[in-house]
Amino acid sequence: MGFGSYDESEQQNQDVNTDEDGSEGVSVHENEHEGEVTFETDAATDELMDQLAEIKDDADEE
């Protein structure tokens, strides 16, 4: 068989088990969390802004 060829007999009678009623679906609200994230840094705001500008410049060059 050449590249991309397949046996058509393997493509027949494929049973697909679909869940029509949605009872087995994924719940997007199953693991909701509430809270906050905080961090402390010794860097000054100006230093952080300079680092951000460098990152953006590097991304623009690519």
N, C-alpha and C positions, 0 to 999 in steps of 0.2 A: 504494500500500500504506500502511496505517496504521502507527502505532507498534507495534513488536513483531511485525509480520507478516514472514513469510519464504516463500520458494518451497520447497514440500515436495520438489520434484524434486531440489533441491540436498542434501537430507538423506539420500538413498538411496545405497546402494552405497559407503559410506565404509569404506575399508580402513584398519585400524589395525595398524601394525606393532609388535607387542609382543614383548618378549624374554622368552620363557617360561622359559628356563634360567638367567637371571640373569647370564650371562657379561658383559654390557655394563653392569652396574650400577655405582653409585658406591661407591667404597671409602672408608669413613669413616676408615680407618687409613692412608690413602695419605700424608698429610702430618703425621704426629704429630711434635711437637717437645717436647723436654724442656729445662728451664732455669728461670731465675728472673728476676724483674723487681725491680729496686731503684731507689729514687730518694731524693734528699736534699732537704730543705726547711729553710728558716731559721725557719719558723713553729713556735711551741711547740704542744704537744699541746692545751693549753687553747684556743688560738686556733682550731685545726682543729676541735675539738669545738663551739665556738661557731658556726663556719661551717656545720657539719653540722646543728646545731639550726635555724639560719636557713633552710637549704634545706628541711628537713622541714616547718617552719612554713609556708613559701611553698607547698609541695606540698599541705598540708592545707587551705589557704585556697582553692585552686582547685577 
